[in-house]
């Protein structure tokens, strides 16, 4: 289900890809708040630590109505054909804007988070983006982290956190300590925060 850096936006059929092309268009104006009417966005997130980096898999799922309403916005030249360049530019821009809406902190200090790899599309109107943040030279012990999802404030909806288990072995272990349904986690109304702990052996 989850993509990894380097996974391309391919599907098993041309028809499915054509349908998926417009899904993220509902978010082209996500920096400006809600569009009207608002379609709630379902999302599933997973955090894990591997190879000196924190990884975030962020899957968002939109309604067909919202996707179709926004499809034309990807077609920049208005020729009713979505070119590969238009598609790639659009998804790349969305990934970058999503990254800018996340606030990641470890031990109270902000960390930069960036897109890693290409979006993975699926048949359930979903797209999975992968992000990563450098966490080299962590001291042995427990480190408290917080991920604030600013995108959730503009586009509310169901929020699910999957298992955060990493590859195991000698790598650090990450566990979610407070999920999105816990009261008092919102910095702003509707803004989701995930609290986690990173244990370095």
C-alpha positions as CSV (number, residue, x, y, z in Angstrom):
1,X,0.0,0.0,0.0
2,X,2.8,2.4,1.0
3,X,5.1,4.0,-1.6
4,X,8.8,4.4,-1.1
5,X,11.3,7.0,-2.5
6,X,11.7,6.4,-6.2
7,X,8.2,4.8,-6.7
8,X,6.7,6.2,-9.9
9,X,3.1,7.3,-10.4
10,X,2.1,4.3,-12.5
11,X,-1.0,2.1,-12.4
12,X,-2.1,-1.2,-14.0
13,X,-4.3,0.4,-16.6
14,X,-4.4,3.6,-18.7
15,X,-8.0,4.1,-17.6
16,X,-7.1,4.1,-14.0
17,X,-4.3,6.5,-14.5
18,X,-6.5,8.9,-16.4
19,X,-9.0,8.8,-13.5
20,X,-6.2,9.4,-10.9
21,X,-4.6,12.3,-12.7
22,X,-7.1,14.8,-11.3
23,X,-7.3,13.7,-7.7
24,X,-4.9,16.1,-6.2
25,X,-6.3,19.0,-8.1
26,X,-8.7,19.6,-5.3
27,X,-5.8,20.9,-3.3
28,X,-4.2,23.4,-5.8
29,X,-5.5,26.2,-3.6
30,X,-4.9,24.6,-0.3
31,X,-2.9,27.5,1.0
32,X,-6.0,29.7,0.8
33,X,-8.3,27.7,3.1
34,X,-11.5,25.9,2.2
35,X,-13.0,25.8,-1.3
36,X,-16.8,25.9,-1.4
37,X,-18.3,23.4,-1.0
38,X,-15.7,21.6,1.1
39,X,-14.9,18.0,0.5
40,X,-13.5,16.3,3.5
41,X,-10.1,14.6,2.9
42,X,-9.4,11.2,4.4
43,X,-5.8,10.5,5.2
44,X,-3.6,7.8,6.6
45,X,-0.1,8.5,7.9
46,X,2.9,6.4,9.0
47,X,6.1,7.5,10.6
48,X,9.2,5.4,10.9
49,X,13.0,5.8,11.4
50,X,15.5,4.2,9.1
51,X,19.1,5.0,7.9
52,X,19.5,8.2,10.0
53,X,16.2,9.7,8.6
54,X,12.7,10.1,9.8
55,X,10.3,9.0,7.1
56,X,6.6,10.0,6.7
57,X,4.2,8.2,4.3
58,X,1.2,10.5,3.9
59,X,-1.8,9.1,1.9
60,X,-4.7,11.4,1.1
61,X,-8.0,10.3,-0.4
62,X,-10.6,12.6,-2.0
63,X,-14.0,12.4,-3.4
64,X,-14.6,11.8,-7.1
65,X,-16.6,15.0,-7.3
66,X,-13.8,17.1,-6.0
67,X,-11.3,15.4,-8.3
68,X,-13.4,15.9,-11.4
69,X,-14.2,19.5,-10.5
70,X,-10.5,20.3,-10.3
71,X,-9.3,18.2,-13.3
72,X,-9.1,21.1,-15.6
73,X,-6.7,23.0,-13.4
74,X,-3.9,20.5,-14.3
75,X,-4.5,21.3,-18.0
76,X,-2.5,24.5,-18.0
77,X,-2.7,25.1,-21.8
78,X,-6.4,24.2,-22.0
79,X,-6.1,21.7,-24.8
80,X,-8.1,19.0,-22.9
81,X,-5.0,16.7,-22.8
82,X,-3.0,16.2,-19.7
83,X,0.6,16.1,-20.8
84,X,3.2,14.1,-18.9
85,X,5.0,17.4,-18.0
86,X,1.8,19.0,-16.7
87,X,1.1,15.9,-14.5
88,X,4.6,15.7,-13.2
89,X,4.8,19.4,-12.4
90,X,1.5,19.4,-10.7
91,X,2.3,16.4,-8.4
92,X,5.7,17.8,-7.6
93,X,4.3,21.2,-6.6
94,X,1.7,19.5,-4.4
95,X,4.3,17.4,-2.7
96,X,6.4,20.5,-2.0
97,X,3.4,22.5,-0.7
98,X,2.4,19.6,1.6
99,X,6.0,19.6,3.0
100,X,5.7,23.3,3.7
101,X,2.5,22.7,5.7
102,X,4.2,20.2,8.1
103,X,6.0,21.3,11.2
104,X,8.3,18.7,12.6
105,X,10.1,19.0,16.0
106,X,12.4,16.8,17.9
107,X,13.3,17.6,21.5
108,X,11.7,21.0,21.0
109,X,13.8,21.9,18.0
110,X,12.4,22.3,14.5
111,X,13.6,20.0,11.7
112,X,13.2,20.5,8.0
113,X,11.1,17.9,6.1
114,X,11.2,17.4,2.3
115,X,9.5,15.3,-0.4
116,X,11.3,12.1,-1.3
117,X,10.5,10.3,-4.5
118,X,7.4,10.4,-6.6
119,X,3.7,10.1,-5.7
120,X,2.1,6.7,-5.7
121,X,-1.5,6.6,-7.0
122,X,-4.0,3.9,-6.2
123,X,-7.4,2.8,-7.3
124,X,-9.3,4.2,-4.2
125,X,-8.8,7.9,-5.2
126,X,-5.7,8.0,-3.1
127,X,-2.2,9.3,-3.5
128,X,0.7,8.5,-1.2
129,X,3.5,11.0,-0.8
130,X,6.8,10.1,1.0
131,X,8.7,12.7,3.0
132,X,11.9,12.6,5.0
133,X,13.9,14.5,7.5
134,X,17.6,14.1,8.5
135,X,18.2,12.9,12.0
136,X,21.9,12.1,12.1
137,X,24.0,11.9,15.3
138,X,21.2,11.3,17.7
139,X,22.3,10.7,21.3
140,X,21.5,7.4,22.9
141,X,18.2,7.6,24.8
142,X,14.6,8.8,24.3
143,X,13.7,11.8,22.1
144,X,10.3,13.4,22.1
145,X,8.9,14.4,18.7
146,X,5.8,16.3,17.4
147,X,4.5,16.4,13.8
148,X,1.9,19.2,13.2
149,X,-0.2,18.7,10.1
150,X,-1.2,22.2,8.9
151,X,-2.9,20.7,5.8
152,X,-5.5,19.1,8.1
153,X,-6.6,22.5,9.2
154,X,-7.6,23.6,5.7
155,X,-9.0,20.3,4.7
156,X,-10.5,18.3,7.6
157,X,-11.5,14.7,7.5
158,X,-10.9,11.2,8.9
159,X,-7.3,10.7,10.1
160,X,-5.7,7.3,10.7
161,X,-2.3,6.4,11.9
162,X,-0.8,3.1,10.9
163,X,1.9,1.1,12.7
164,X,5.2,3.0,12.8
165,X,7.5,0.0,13.2
166,X,10.7,0.4,11.2
167,X,13.1,-2.2,10.0
168,X,14.2,-3.2,13.5
169,X,17.7,-4.4,14.2
170,X,20.1,-1.8,15.5
171,X,18.2,1.2,14.2
172,X,16.3,3.6,16.5
173,X,12.7,2.6,17.3
174,X,9.8,5.1,16.8
175,X,6.5,4.8,18.5
176,X,3.4,7.1,18.5
177,X,2.7,8.3,22.0
178,X,-0.4,10.4,21.2
179,X,-2.5,10.1,18.1
180,X,-4.8,12.5,16.3
181,X,-7.9,11.7,18.3
182,X,-6.5,12.8,21.7
183,X,-7.9,16.0,23.1
184,X,-5.6,18.9,23.5
185,X,-3.3,18.1,20.6
186,X,-4.6,20.8,18.3
187,X,-2.5,24.0,18.1
188,X,-5.3,25.6,16.1
189,X,-8.9,24.3,15.6
190,X,-8.8,21.3,13.2
191,X,-5.0,21.1,13.1
192,X,-3.8,17.6,13.9
193,X,-0.7,16.9,15.9
194,X,1.0,13.5,16.3
195,X,3.3,13.0,19.2
196,X,5.9,10.3,19.0
197,X,9.0,9.0,20.8
198,X,12.2,8.0,19.1
199,X,14.3,5.5,21.2
200,X,18.0,5.3,20.2
201,X,19.8,2.2,21.4
